[in-house]
Amino acid sequence: MLEQIHALAPNATISLMGYPLLFSRTQACSTLVSASQRVILNDMAEYFESKQRELALSMSASNVRYRSPQAAFEGEADL
């Protein structure tokens, strides 16, 4: 896939996006999702975030960059 993108757009920069935390770590913000479920879902988001970052770093010579949405979602995770 990366080769196809570079064939069509050789100067393109590809941004791999990370994952935001879905729930606040400090506030109980939802009655639909238990505290233990919130921890699991946030841990999964952090895991996927780290894997995306690793993938982007391993491909950085191919104009692949990593972008994290964490800062944009700060304070917005209170679902």
C-alpha positions in Angstrom: 0.0 0.0 0.0 2.8 2.5 0.9 4.4 1.8 -2.4 1.2 2.6 -4.2 0.8 5.9 -2.4 4.4 6.9 -3.2 3.9 5.9 -6.8 0.9 8.2 -7.1 2.2 11.0 -4.9 6.0 10.7 -4.5 6.2 13.8 -2.3 3.3 13.0 -0.1 3.6 12.8 3.7 1.5 10.1 5.3 0.2 10.8 8.8 -0.7 7.9 11.0 -3.1 9.0 13.7 -3.0 7.7 17.2 -6.0 7.1 19.5 -7.4 9.4 22.2 -8.4 8.3 25.7 -12.2 7.9 25.7 -12.7 8.3 29.4 -11.4 10.5 32.2 -8.9 8.8 34.5 -9.9 11.0 37.4 -13.7 11.3 37.2 -16.5 8.9 37.1 -18.3 10.2 34.1 -20.6 7.5 32.8 -23.1 5.2 34.4 -23.2 3.1 31.2 -19.6 2.0 31.5 -18.1 0.7 34.8 -14.9 2.0 36.3 -13.1 -1.2 35.4 -14.4 -1.0 31.8 -13.2 2.6 31.5 -9.7 1.5 32.6 -9.7 -1.4 30.1 -10.8 0.9 27.2 -8.3 3.6 28.0 -5.5 1.0 28.3 -6.5 -0.3 24.9 -6.4 3.2 23.4 -2.9 3.7 24.9 -1.8 0.4 23.5 -3.0 1.2 20.0 -1.5 4.7 20.3 1.9 3.2 21.0 1.6 0.7 18.2 0.7 3.5 15.7 3.7 5.5 16.9 6.0 2.5 16.6 4.8 1.8 13.1 5.2 5.5 12.0 8.8 5.6 13.4 9.7 2.4 11.7 8.5 3.9 8.4 9.8 7.5 8.9 12.2 7.2 6.0 9.2 6.8 3.7 7.7 10.2 4.7 5.4 8.6 7.3 4.7 10.7 10.4 2.9 10.1 13.6 0.2 12.4 14.9 -1.4 12.0 18.3 -4.9 13.4 19.0 -4.3 13.2 22.7 -3.8 17.0 23.2 -6.9 17.8 21.2 -9.0 15.5 23.3 -7.7 16.6 26.7 -10.6 17.6 28.9 -13.1 16.2 26.4 -12.9 12.5 27.6 -15.8 12.9 30.0 -18.4 10.8 28.3 
